[in-house]
Amino acid sequence: MHPADWVVVLSYVAGVALLGAWLARRAGRSAEDYLVAGRRLRWWVIGFSDVASADGADAFWVYAVFT
């Protein structure tokens, strides 16, 4: 790879690490905060998440096996 490619890759990795560290500092410390978002999500956000996870890339296997 060229040096410019390495700069891009390392910048991306550093950015993701810094974002993770910042979000970890902002996050709560209890298991409830992690598992259920501190019970602060609205019903429609949970609904969109449920539908999005049910219609994932591997959902067609479920339809093929159980129908």
N, C-alpha and C positions, 0 to 999 in steps of 0.2 A: 504494500500500500504506500501511497505517497504521503509525505508529511502533512499535507492539508487534510487528508482523510483521517489521520490520527488525531489531529486537532479537533475535528468534528466529533469523532467517537468519544474522545476523552472529555470534551465539553459536555456532551450529552450525559455521560455517566456521572460527571461531577454535578450537573444540574439536577439529575434525578436523585442523587444522594443528598444534596442540600434540601430539595423539596421534601424528601422523606424525613430528614431530621427536623425540619420546621414543622411539618404536620405531626410528627411524634410528640414534639414539645407542646403543641396545641391540644392534643388529644387528652381525653380523660384517662384516669388510671385504673378504673374498675373494669371487671369483666362485663358488667351490664352496659357500660358505655361502649365497649367494643362490640358486643353481640347484638344489641338492640338500639344502638346509637343513642343511648341515654333516654330512650322513649321520646325523642324530639322530632321524629319524622312525621310528616302529614300522611294521611291515608292514601292519597293519590300517588305519592312517591313510592310507597311500598307496593301499590298495585302495578305501577309501571315496571318496577324491579322484578316482580313476580312474573309478569307476562314476558319480559325480556329474557329471564332465565329459563322459562319454560319453552321458549322458541329459539333455543340455542342451536348451534351448528349440528349437534348430535341428536336433536329431537326427532329426526326422521327415523332413527332406529327404533324408537319407542312406538311410533306409528306403524312401522312395518312389522314389528314383532307382536304387538297386542291388537292388531285389527285384522 
